Amino acid sequence: MLGYKQRTKTGSTQMGRVDAIAKSMANISPLGSVDIPSLEGKVSDQEWKIRVDLAAAYRLVAYFGWDDIIFTHLSARVPGPEHHFLLNPYNLMFEEVTASSLIKVDLEGHPVEPTPFITNPAGFTIHSAVHMARPDAHAVMHLHTPHGQAVSAHAEGLLPLTQTAMLIREDVAYHDYEGVAVDLDERDRIVADMGVKGAMLLRNHGTLAVGETVGEAFLKLYFLERACEAQILALSAGPGSLNVPPQGSPEVTAQQGKRGLKRAAEALAWPALLRKAHRLDSSFAT
């Protein structure tokens, strides 16, 4: 038997989540074609840039092996007072996403313009919670990688075992698992747990990062994912063989990360990643 304490939910809460999943899957059908008319010149230059950045992020997630078939989402806020966001078509692989295929949705995850693709409003629950509560959260990214899920299941969470972890660890929040995130009531609890942090471990679920730009959110997510991967590898050798960093060094490193990560994303890492995305397959920018 595993030595864990299981939390209980009421029957009505459990059935509400089950009904929400069933409802979201009721009218879906396979995609017949992935021919995507270009939106370049049909949206503002500012929106088009965000579309290109977000599409690149989807392709890079696939490149790094972080995708989960069609599941999970990366989202970005569209400039303007309408509170609209860009989200991936639910029936495209991340490697198929383009700037023009991204769907403009409202706070409930429903399309606000005609589209041949389907969205996953239930899957937008986590994203909409953060977007609504955090004006600085222009981009929200959520993954289900094995290493991220493994660390999210550790009682201690992310440990200060590597420089990568120490750079971001103090900026990581935690949210307890409540089931597949389809209950809109959970948004308030996600927001409360997130606070002003830039990343989150969703317990028994996965990783999440936010940023003022797509590049900033992606770099935070990269650091969090690499830290989780390194933690699982380090712990596989057994706790007795671990080297604990000297007292005070995790705190110093956290301050270094707080000061330098955002600028590193905007000026160095994201431009380089965009070049890489173009080298891999520039169709994302169409």
Order of alpha helices (4+ residues) and beta strands (2+ residues): alpha-alpha-beta-beta-beta-alpha-beta-alpha-alpha-beta-alpha-beta-beta-alpha-alpha-alpha
